[in-house]
Amino acid sequence: MSPELPAALAARPELALALLVGLVLGALLGAWLMARIQSRLRLHQEDRFEALSALALDRTSERFLHLAGERLGSLGRSLGQANDASLEKRAAAVEALVRPLHEALARVDTKLQQVETQRQGHHQSLTQQLEHVTRANRLLEQETRNLAQALRSPNARGRWGELQLRRVVELAGMLEHCDFFEQATLGGSQTLGRGRLVGRRRFMGRGRSPIPRAASART
């Protein structure tokens, strides 16, 4: 430190007071700012926080930089009569105090931008999935209506019953071990499914469609 600086500060107490106030204010503002940012990052993780944090961060950053600039300017004007070496040292000290805070703010801003980008990606993916589910649901409803309309015909219901009866036989594992006929009559006009097993054994089955009753129940 230059020997002239203490004498200058002693001769002009307002310079020492301005320097002390600037340093204390910068330290308090930096501590308050970091505590505020950490508290907001810890307590809020949703979209509303991201928007509010980004807005508060921008405003606080601008306010802090503006205040720091004013303090530096005031300090420079107050110490204008001091020698250049002492002034440069003080400016470097204040800059060293401000630089970590500025870097921390930049890192927080970058992190918020990354979180916002991820949120937008998740929102877009969820929107696409919902649209896909909606289209599939509409297609299913249309196909269901088409099937119900088709099964109103007696011939279509009969064919549907035959297919369901054959599927039952397939699921039972009997289709490979018997001769199965969809349309067969047994002592009357009723059409049945008939299976012929080993040992001249037979079984009869009839497939019925519940569509008419379901349609009447809906109406």
N, C-alpha and C positions, 0 to 999 in steps of 0.2 A: 504494500500500500504506500502511496506517495505521502511523504511527511506533510505536504501542503494540504492534503484532503482533511485530516482531522482538524487542522487549524481552521480550514474553510467551514467545516461543519460546526465547529465551536463558535465561530464568528456569526454564523447564520443558522440559528436553531431550526428555522423553518425548513431548511434543506434536509437536515437530519430527520426531522419529523416526517417530511414527505417521503424520504427513502424508507423509513421504518414502516410507515403506513402502507406504502406500496408493496413491500415484501410480505407484511402480515396479511394484507388483503389478498394478495396472490395466493399465499399458502392456504388461507381459509377458503377462498373460492375454489381452489383446486380440490381440497379435501371434501368440500360440500358437493362439488360436481361429481367426483368419483363415487361418493356414497349414494348420491341420487341415481346415478346410472346403474350401479350394482343393485340397488334396491329395486329399481324398475325391471331390470333383467331377471331378477330372482322371482318377483311376485307376478309378473305378467308374461304369458307365453302365447296368447291367442292373437287373433287379427287386430282386435281393438288396441292391444298393447303395442303391437308393431307400428301401427299408424301413429299413436300418441307418442311413442318413444322416438320415432323418427322425427316427428315435428318438434318435440321438446329438445332433442339432440341438436337439430339444426339451429333452433333459436338460441339454445344455451351456448353452442359453439360460437355463433356469430356474436352474441353478447360478451362472451369471455374474451374472444379475440379483439373485439372492439375496446373492451375495458383494458385489456393488456396493452393495446396500442396507445390508448390515452395515458395510461400510467407510465409507459416507457417515454412517451413524448413529454409528459410533465417532468419526469425524472431528468430527461436530457436537458430541458430548459432550465431546471433548477440548478443543475450542475454545469451549466454552460461556462462558468468562470473557472472551473477546475481544469487541471491539465488533461490532455487527450488520453494519456495512458490510463489514468484512473477511470475516466469515463468509459473507455473501452472495456476495462475489467468489470465495471458495474453492469454494463449492458450485457456482457457475456454471462455474468452470473444470473441476471434476470432471464436471459434467453435459455440458460440451462434449466432454470426453474419451470419455464413455460413449455419447453420442448417435450418432456415426457407426457405432460397432460395433453398436448396436441396430438402426439402419437397414439395415446390411449383412446382419444376421441375418434381418430381415424380408424383404429382397429374395431371399435364398437360399431361405427358406421358401416364398415365392410361386413361385419357379422350380421347386422340387421338386414343388409341387402341380400346376403346369402339366404337368410331365413325367409325373407319375402319371396325370393325366387323359388325356393323349395315349396312354400305354401301355394304359390300360383301353379306349380307343376302338379301338386297333389289335387288341387281343386279342379284342374283341367282333366286329370285322369278320372276323378270321381264323376265329373259331368259326363264324360264319354261312357263310363260304365252304366250310369243311370239311363242315358239315351239308348244304349244297347238293350238293357233290361226292358225299357218301355217298348222298343220295337219288337222284341221277342214276345212280350205279353200281348201286344196287339195282334201279332201273327198267330199266336196260340188261340186267342179269342176268335179270330176269323176262321181258323181251321176247325175249331170246335163247332162254330155255327154251321160251317159247310158239312161237317160230319153229321150233325144233328138233322140238318135238312135232308141229307142223302138217306139217312136211316128212317125217314118217315115213310119211304117206299117199302111195301112188304117184301119185295124181292131183295132189296138191299139189306133189310134186317135179317132175312133168312141167310143170305150169303155171309153177313157179319157173324151170325151165330155159328155157322159152319166153320169159319176161320177160328173163332174162339174155341170151339170144341176140339179142333185139330191141335191148337196150341196147348190145350190142357193135356191131350194125349202125349204130345211131344215132351212137355215138362215132366210128365210122369215116367218118361223113358220107355213107353210101351209101343211107340210107333215102329221101332225096328224089330219088334218081336210079335207083331200081329198084322193082319190085313184089315185096314181101316177104310171104311166107305162113308163119305159125308152124307149122301142121300140114300136112304133105304127105308122101306116101309115094313111095318110089322102089324099084320092083322087089321089094317084100316088105312085111312088116308093120311095119317100123321107121318111126316118125314123125320127120320131120326138118323143119328150117326151110329154106325154099326162097326164093331170090331170083332174079328175072328181070331181066337187064340189057339194055342196048341191043345190037342186033346178034344177038338171039336167043341171047345167052349166059346161062348160069345158074350159080348156085353153091348148094351144099347145106351146111347146118350142123346140128349136133346139140348141144343143150345137155344136159349131164349134171350131176346134183346129187351132191355129195360127202357129203351128210348121212349116208346109211347107213354108209359106211365110217368117217366120223368118229365116229358113235355107237358102232359096234362097237369102234373103237380106244379109246374112253373106257371101255367096259365090259371 
